[in-house]
Amino acid sequence: MKSASHFGDLDEISRNALALIPAFVFQPFPHPSCRDSPCALPRRIIMNISVIDGSNYFKGLLLLVRKDLKVSEPEIEMMNRIGKKLGFEQEFCENAIHDVLENTYIVDSPPGFSNKDLAARFIRDGLALALSDREVVHPSEEEWLRLTVEKNGLDPEWFRQECVKASNRKELPLKLQVDDLKVVYSRKGSKKKVGRRKRLY
């Protein structure tokens, strides 16, 4: 018959062995039957984007906010947040936002992106931005987003559905699409140069 001390040693060995097992083994994984239901865990996927795509993302949203000929405080807050996430310095963002209404030299054309997934993320953030200061999207802003959809080869019906979903939201999303983007800088460039010197127009 095993002694009590022997079982105590086994317990200690078990605890030590469990400590060596990688933590991801114990992460909950949704059952196959739950993957399409609210019990499924969200999966965060980070997308690496180029400096050009990052600049077009910020510039495109900047052009969007001026479509109704005014820039509200909620829009300013969101643009500063987006600019920071894309690697632009705060002073640069504030100056760009301040000047966007008065600058007549900005080329006011919808942005083109390197892939449709990024373009779709841009559209969703654009709708969130357009609804940050009102309950419905301004017609000029919606038309400009529609042109962006067309330029990037996205499905018009998908855009219509996204407009409906955005309008039906009672509150702005806490998490933006830009939160899952990561600007990858080339070896020759630097984040410091992009933030301070690169012009968006």
DOMARGU-85170 format. One record per residue (C-alpha): residue number from 1; z, y, x. Coordinates in Angstrom, 3 decimals, decimal comma. Each point is the difference from the previous one (the first is absolute). Layout:
<atom><resi>NUM</resi><w>Z</w><v>Y</v><u>X</u></atom>
...
This chain:
<atom><resi>1</resi><w>0,000</w><v>0,000</v><u>0,000</u></atom>
<atom><resi>2</resi><w>-0,936</w><v>3,465</v><u>1,315</u></atom>
<atom><resi>3</resi><w>2,777</w><v>2,408</v><u>0,749</u></atom>
<atom><resi>4</resi><w>0,332</w><v>3,413</v><u>-1,560</u></atom>
<atom><resi>5</resi><w>-0,580</w><v>1,595</v><u>3,389</u></atom>
<atom><resi>6</resi><w>-3,258</w><v>-1,900</v><u>0,369</u></atom>
<atom><resi>7</resi><w>-1,328</w><v>1,444</v><u>-3,262</u></atom>
<atom><resi>8</resi><w>1,146</w><v>3,415</v><u>1,154</u></atom>
<atom><resi>9</resi><w>-2,153</w><v>-0,352</v><u>3,108</u></atom>
<atom><resi>10</resi><w>-2,999</w><v>-0,916</v><u>-2,142</u></atom>
<atom><resi>11</resi><w>0,524</w><v>3,092</v><u>-2,124</u></atom>
<atom><resi>12</resi><w>0,006</w><v>2,137</v><u>3,115</u></atom>
<atom><resi>13</resi><w>-3,192</w><v>-1,640</v><u>1,260</u></atom>
<atom><resi>14</resi><w>-1,653</w><v>0,575</v><u>-3,389</u></atom>
<atom><resi>15</resi><w>0,920</w><v>3,674</v><u>0,031</u></atom>
<atom><resi>16</resi><w>-1,410</w><v>0,402</v><u>3,509</u></atom>
<atom><resi>17</resi><w>-3,186</w><v>-1,812</v><u>-0,940</u></atom>
<atom><resi>18</resi><w>-0,540</w><v>2,187</v><u>-3,063</u></atom>
<atom><resi>19</resi><w>0,404</w><v>3,093</v><u>2,153</u></atom>
<atom><resi>20</resi><w>-2,995</w><v>-1,117</v><u>2,087</u></atom>
<atom><resi>21</resi><w>-2,364</w><v>-0,331</v><u>-2,974</u></atom>
<atom><resi>22</resi><w>-2,291</w><v>3,065</v><u>-0,354</u></atom>
<atom><resi>23</resi><w>1,028</w><v>2,386</v><u>-2,729</u></atom>
<atom><resi>24</resi><w>-3,364</w><v>-0,201</v><u>-1,755</u></atom>
<atom><resi>25</resi><w>0,754</w><v>-3,586</v><u>-1,006</u></atom>
<atom><resi>26</resi><w>2,603</w><v>1,314</v><u>-2,421</u></atom>
<atom><resi>27</resi><w>-2,147</w><v>2,767</v><u>-1,498</u></atom>
<atom><resi>28</resi><w>-0,561</w><v>-0,665</v><u>-3,717</u></atom>
<atom><resi>29</resi><w>-3,522</w><v>-1,064</v><u>-0,917</u></atom>
<atom><resi>30</resi><w>-1,211</w><v>0,159</v><u>-3,583</u></atom>
<atom><resi>31</resi><w>-0,764</w><v>-3,240</v><u>-1,748</u></atom>
<atom><resi>32</resi><w>-3,760</w><v>-0,460</v><u>-0,660</u></atom>
<atom><resi>33</resi><w>0,630</w><v>0,453</v><u>-3,717</u></atom>
<atom><resi>34</resi><w>1,585</w><v>3,430</v><u>0,661</u></atom>
<atom><resi>35</resi><w>-2,636</w><v>1,534</v><u>2,248</u></atom>
<atom><resi>36</resi><w>-1,662</w><v>1,899</v><u>-2,823</u></atom>
<atom><resi>37</resi><w>3,215</w><v>0,984</v><u>-1,757</u></atom>
<atom><resi>38</resi><w>2,640</w><v>2,696</v><u>0,628</u></atom>
<atom><resi>39</resi><w>2,097</w><v>-2,508</v><u>1,960</u></atom>
<atom><resi>40</resi><w>-2,599</w><v>-0,094</v><u>2,780</u></atom>
<atom><resi>41</resi><w>1,084</w><v>1,881</v><u>3,107</u></atom>
<atom><resi>42</resi><w>-2,213</w><v>2,931</v><u>1,069</u></atom>
<atom><resi>43</resi><w>-1,842</w><v>-0,512</v><u>3,249</u></atom>
<atom><resi>44</resi><w>-0,465</w><v>3,007</v><u>2,216</u></atom>
<atom><resi>45</resi><w>-3,181</w><v>0,029</v><u>2,054</u></atom>
<atom><resi>46</resi><w>-0,478</w><v>2,733</v><u>2,604</u></atom>
<atom><resi>47</resi><w>-3,566</w><v>1,199</v><u>0,512</u></atom>
<atom><resi>48</resi><w>-1,001</w><v>1,411</v><u>3,372</u></atom>
<atom><resi>49</resi><w>-2,408</w><v>2,915</v><u>-0,314</u></atom>
<atom><resi>50</resi><w>-1,865</w><v>2,207</v><u>2,457</u></atom>
<atom><resi>51</resi><w>0,776</w><v>3,636</v><u>0,750</u></atom>
<atom><resi>52</resi><w>-3,196</w><v>0,986</v><u>-1,842</u></atom>
<atom><resi>53</resi><w>1,036</w><v>-1,908</v><u>-3,129</u></atom>
<atom><resi>54</resi><w>3,471</w><v>1,536</v><u>0,226</u></atom>
<atom><resi>55</resi><w>-1,453</w><v>3,498</v><u>0,272</u></atom>
<atom><resi>56</resi><w>-2,358</w><v>-0,606</v><u>-2,911</u></atom>
<atom><resi>57</resi><w>2,917</w><v>-1,314</v><u>-2,078</u></atom>
<atom><resi>58</resi><w>2,063</w><v>3,136</v><u>0,550</u></atom>
<atom><resi>59</resi><w>-2,948</w><v>2,382</v><u>-0,305</u></atom>
<atom><resi>60</resi><w>-1,227</w><v>-1,726</v><u>-3,158</u></atom>
<atom><resi>61</resi><w>3,347</w><v>0,368</v><u>-1,747</u></atom>
<atom><resi>62</resi><w>0,223</w><v>3,575</v><u>1,225</u></atom>
<atom><resi>63</resi><w>-3,347</w><v>0,769</v><u>-1,632</u></atom>
<atom><resi>64</resi><w>1,167</w><v>-1,734</v><u>-3,162</u></atom>
<atom><resi>65</resi><w>3,075</w><v>2,195</v><u>-0,499</u></atom>
<atom><resi>66</resi><w>-2,051</w><v>3,183</v><u>0,019</u></atom>
<atom><resi>67</resi><w>-2,343</w><v>-1,157</v><u>-2,761</u></atom>
<atom><resi>68</resi><w>2,157</w><v>1,615</v><u>-2,674</u></atom>
<atom><resi>69</resi><w>0,186</w><v>3,209</v><u>2,085</u></atom>
<atom><resi>70</resi><w>3,728</w><v>-0,261</v><u>0,641</u></atom>
<atom><resi>71</resi><w>2,366</w><v>-1,983</v><u>2,190</u></atom>
<atom><resi>72</resi><w>3,342</w><v>-0,855</v><u>-1,563</u></atom>
<atom><resi>73</resi><w>3,305</w><v>-0,764</v><u>1,721</u></atom>
<atom><resi>74</resi><w>-0,164</w><v>-3,728</v><u>-0,854</u></atom>
<atom><resi>75</resi><w>-3,487</w><v>-0,131</v><u>1,537</u></atom>
<atom><resi>76</resi><w>1,230</w><v>1,762</v><u>3,137</u></atom>
<atom><resi>77</resi><w>2,850</w><v>-2,485</v><u>0,357</u></atom>
<atom><resi>78</resi><w>-2,324</w><v>-2,973</v><u>-0,430</u></atom>
<atom><resi>79</resi><w>-2,586</w><v>1,378</v><u>2,436</u></atom>
<atom><resi>80</resi><w>2,669</w><v>0,579</v><u>2,645</u></atom>
<atom><resi>81</resi><w>1,226</w><v>-3,548</v><u>-0,489</u></atom>
<atom><resi>82</resi><w>-3,529</w><v>-1,406</v><u>0,220</u></atom>
<atom><resi>83</resi><w>-0,852</w><v>2,091</v><u>3,057</u></atom>
<atom><resi>84</resi><w>3,145</w><v>-1,164</v><u>1,801</u></atom>
<atom><resi>85</resi><w>-0,803</w><v>-3,647</v><u>-0,746</u></atom>
<atom><resi>86</resi><w>-3,498</w><v>0,474</v><u>1,412</u></atom>
<atom><resi>87</resi><w>1,374</w><v>1,491</v><u>3,217</u></atom>
<atom><resi>88</resi><w>-0,591</w><v>3,719</v><u>-0,521</u></atom>
<atom><resi>89</resi><w>2,663</w><v>2,471</v><u>1,051</u></atom>
<atom><resi>90</resi><w>1,861</w><v>1,882</v><u>-2,717</u></atom>
<atom><resi>91</resi><w>-1,197</w><v>3,433</v><u>1,112</u></atom>
<atom><resi>92</resi><w>-3,602</w><v>-1,189</v><u>-0,058</u></atom>
<atom><resi>93</resi><w>0,419</w><v>-1,396</v><u>-3,530</u></atom>
<atom><resi>94</resi><w>1,687</w><v>3,138</v><u>-1,303</u></atom>
<atom><resi>95</resi><w>-2,724</w><v>2,251</v><u>1,400</u></atom>
<atom><resi>96</resi><w>-2,776</w><v>-2,199</v><u>-1,408</u></atom>
<atom><resi>97</resi><w>1,606</w><v>-0,043</v><u>-3,455</u></atom>
<atom><resi>98</resi><w>0,627</w><v>3,748</v><u>0,065</u></atom>
<atom><resi>99</resi><w>-3,591</w><v>0,808</v><u>0,950</u></atom>
<atom><resi>100</resi><w>-1,838</w><v>-2,490</v><u>-2,207</u></atom>
<atom><resi>101</resi><w>-0,515</w><v>2,341</v><u>-2,957</u></atom>
<atom><resi>102</resi><w>-1,223</w><v>2,958</v><u>2,046</u></atom>
<atom><resi>103</resi><w>-2,091</w><v>-1,791</v><u>2,607</u></atom>
<atom><resi>104</resi><w>-3,632</w><v>0,307</v><u>-1,083</u></atom>
<atom><resi>105</resi><w>-1,317</w><v>-1,895</v><u>3,032</u></atom>
<atom><resi>106</resi><w>1,318</w><v>-3,405</v><u>-1,040</u></atom>
<atom><resi>107</resi><w>-2,783</w><v>-2,480</v><u>-0,728</u></atom>
<atom><resi>108</resi><w>0,956</w><v>-1,034</v><u>-3,512</u></atom>
<atom><resi>109</resi><w>-1,484</w><v>-3,487</v><u>-0,155</u></atom>
<atom><resi>110</resi><w>1,657</w><v>-3,291</v><u>-1,025</u></atom>
<atom><resi>111</resi><w>1,266</w><v>-2,036</v><u>2,972</u></atom>
<atom><resi>112</resi><w>-1,695</w><v>-3,177</v><u>1,149</u></atom>
<atom><resi>113</resi><w>2,130</w><v>-2,798</v><u>1,431</u></atom>
<atom><resi>114</resi><w>-0,727</w><v>-2,943</v><u>2,273</u></atom>
<atom><resi>115</resi><w>0,843</w><v>-2,566</v><u>-2,694</u></atom>
<atom><resi>116</resi><w>0,475</w><v>-0,258</v><u>-3,764</u></atom>
<atom><resi>117</resi><w>3,632</w><v>-1,080</v><u>0,219</u></atom>
<atom><resi>118</resi><w>0,948</w><v>3,250</v><u>1,703</u></atom>
<atom><resi>119</resi><w>-2,083</w><v>1,974</v><u>-2,493</u></atom>
<atom><resi>120</resi><w>1,853</w><v>-1,685</v><u>-2,878</u></atom>
<atom><resi>121</resi><w>3,346</w><v>0,906</v><u>1,570</u></atom>
<atom><resi>122</resi><w>-1,186</w><v>3,580</v><u>0,292</u></atom>
<atom><resi>123</resi><w>-0,962</w><v>0,104</v><u>-3,683</u></atom>
<atom><resi>124</resi><w>3,432</w><v>-1,279</v><u>-1,079</u></atom>
<atom><resi>125</resi><w>1,786</w><v>2,578</v><u>2,143</u></atom>
<atom><resi>126</resi><w>-2,388</w><v>2,646</v><u>-1,284</u></atom>
<atom><resi>127</resi><w>0,923</w><v>-0,788</v><u>-3,594</u></atom>
<atom><resi>128</resi><w>3,706</w><v>0,094</v><u>0,860</u></atom>
<atom><resi>129</resi><w>-0,500</w><v>3,357</v><u>1,689</u></atom>
<atom><resi>130</resi><w>-1,992</w><v>1,398</v><u>-2,926</u></atom>
<atom><resi>131</resi><w>2,756</w><v>-1,045</v><u>-2,409</u></atom>
<atom><resi>132</resi><w>2,869</w><v>1,298</v><u>2,112</u></atom>
<atom><resi>133</resi><w>0,087</w><v>3,322</v><u>-1,852</u></atom>
<atom><resi>134</resi><w>-1,349</w><v>-0,881</v><u>-3,466</u></atom>
<atom><resi>135</resi><w>-0,280</w><v>-2,794</v><u>-2,547</u></atom>
<atom><resi>136</resi><w>-3,785</w><v>-0,322</v><u>0,133</u></atom>
<atom><resi>137</resi><w>-2,526</w><v>0,195</v><u>2,815</u></atom>
<atom><resi>138</resi><w>-1,872</w><v>3,311</v><u>0,113</u></atom>
<atom><resi>139</resi><w>-3,691</w><v>-0,539</v><u>-0,909</u></atom>
<atom><resi>140</resi><w>-1,186</w><v>1,489</v><u>3,308</u></atom>
<atom><resi>141</resi><w>2,282</w><v>-2,327</v><u>1,957</u></atom>
<atom><resi>142</resi><w>-1,079</w><v>-3,056</v><u>-1,977</u></atom>
<atom><resi>143</resi><w>-3,675</w><v>0,845</v><u>0,503</u></atom>
<atom><resi>144</resi><w>0,510</w><v>0,409</v><u>3,740</u></atom>
<atom><resi>145</resi><w>1,771</w><v>-3,363</v><u>0,210</u></atom>
<atom><resi>146</resi><w>-2,833</w><v>-1,549</v><u>-2,013</u></atom>
<atom><resi>147</resi><w>-2,492</w><v>1,315</v><u>2,567</u></atom>
<atom><resi>148</resi><w>2,151</w><v>-1,537</v><u>2,740</u></atom>
<atom><resi>149</resi><w>-0,098</w><v>-3,330</v><u>-1,839</u></atom>
<atom><resi>150</resi><w>-3,781</w><v>0,237</v><u>-0,208</u></atom>
<atom><resi>151</resi><w>-0,402</w><v>0,958</v><u>3,662</u></atom>
<atom><resi>152</resi><w>2,072</w><v>-2,966</v><u>1,178</u></atom>
<atom><resi>153</resi><w>-1,637</w><v>-2,553</v><u>-2,255</u></atom>
<atom><resi>154</resi><w>3,034</w><v>-0,715</v><u>-2,175</u></atom>
<atom><resi>155</resi><w>-0,253</w><v>-1,305</v><u>-3,562</u></atom>
<atom><resi>156</resi><w>-0,013</w><v>2,837</v><u>-2,599</u></atom>
<atom><resi>157</resi><w>1,783</w><v>-2,253</v><u>-2,512</u></atom>
<atom><resi>158</resi><w>2,755</w><v>-0,662</v><u>2,553</u></atom>
<atom><resi>159</resi><w>0,400</w><v>3,763</v><u>0,394</u></atom>
<atom><resi>160</resi><w>0,240</w><v>0,474</v><u>-3,761</u></atom>
<atom><resi>161</resi><w>2,763</w><v>-2,599</v><u>-0,179</u></atom>
<atom><resi>162</resi><w>1,858</w><v>1,600</v><u>2,909</u></atom>
<atom><resi>163</resi><w>-0,143</w><v>3,353</v><u>-1,810</u></atom>
<atom><resi>164</resi><w>1,500</w><v>-1,566</v><u>-3,116</u></atom>
<atom><resi>165</resi><w>2,769</w><v>-1,741</v><u>1,952</u></atom>
<atom><resi>166</resi><w>0,839</w><v>3,171</v><u>1,910</u></atom>
<atom><resi>167</resi><w>0,121</w><v>2,079</v><u>-3,181</u></atom>
<atom><resi>168</resi><w>2,247</w><v>-2,542</v><u>-1,729</u></atom>
<atom><resi>169</resi><w>2,607</w><v>0,103</v><u>2,754</u></atom>
<atom><resi>170</resi><w>3,089</w><v>1,896</v><u>-1,069</u></atom>
<atom><resi>171</resi><w>0,977</w><v>0,825</v><u>3,581</u></atom>
<atom><resi>172</resi><w>-1,804</w><v>0,404</v><u>3,291</u></atom>
<atom><resi>173</resi><w>-0,016</w><v>-3,125</v><u>2,188</u></atom>
<atom><resi>174</resi><w>2,747</w><v>-0,053</v><u>2,616</u></atom>
<atom><resi>175</resi><w>-2,337</w><v>-1,774</v><u>2,386</u></atom>
<atom><resi>176</resi><w>-3,431</w><v>1,395</v><u>0,809</u></atom>
<atom><resi>177</resi><w>-2,984</w><v>-1,915</v><u>1,316</u></atom>
<atom><resi>178</resi><w>0,143</w><v>2,038</v><u>3,199</u></atom>
<atom><resi>179</resi><w>3,396</w><v>-1,547</v><u>0,760</u></atom>
<atom><resi>180</resi><w>-1,797</w><v>-3,213</v><u>0,953</u></atom>
<atom><resi>181</resi><w>-2,513</w><v>1,679</v><u>2,312</u></atom>
<atom><resi>182</resi><w>0,339</w><v>0,208</v><u>3,770</u></atom>
<atom><resi>183</resi><w>-2,248</w><v>2,253</v><u>2,065</u></atom>
<atom><resi>184</resi><w>-1,103</w><v>-1,732</v><u>3,198</u></atom>
<atom><resi>185</resi><w>-0,773</w><v>2,409</v><u>2,825</u></atom>
<atom><resi>186</resi><w>-2,573</w><v>-0,697</v><u>2,677</u></atom>
<atom><resi>187</resi><w>1,065</w><v>-0,317</v><u>3,627</u></atom>
<atom><resi>188</resi><w>-1,798</w><v>3,201</v><u>0,884</u></atom>
<atom><resi>189</resi><w>1,660</w><v>2,035</v><u>-2,745</u></atom>
<atom><resi>190</resi><w>3,581</w><v>0,680</v><u>-0,859</u></atom>
<atom><resi>191</resi><w>2,064</w><v>0,620</v><u>-3,087</u></atom>
<atom><resi>192</resi><w>1,058</w><v>3,365</v><u>1,360</u></atom>
<atom><resi>193</resi><w>-3,578</w><v>1,251</v><u>0,239</u></atom>
<atom><resi>194</resi><w>-0,883</w><v>-1,181</v><u>-3,491</u></atom>
<atom><resi>195</resi><w>3,016</w><v>1,664</v><u>-1,527</u></atom>
<atom><resi>196</resi><w>-0,424</w><v>3,383</v><u>1,653</u></atom>
<atom><resi>197</resi><w>-3,645</w><v>0,538</v><u>0,786</u></atom>
<atom><resi>198</resi><w>-2,248</w><v>-2,036</v><u>-2,250</u></atom>
<atom><resi>199</resi><w>-1,453</w><v>2,097</v><u>-2,812</u></atom>
<atom><resi>200</resi><w>-0,734</w><v>-1,611</v><u>-3,336</u></atom>
<atom><resi>201</resi><w>-2,952</w><v>2,247</v><u>-0,765</u></atom>
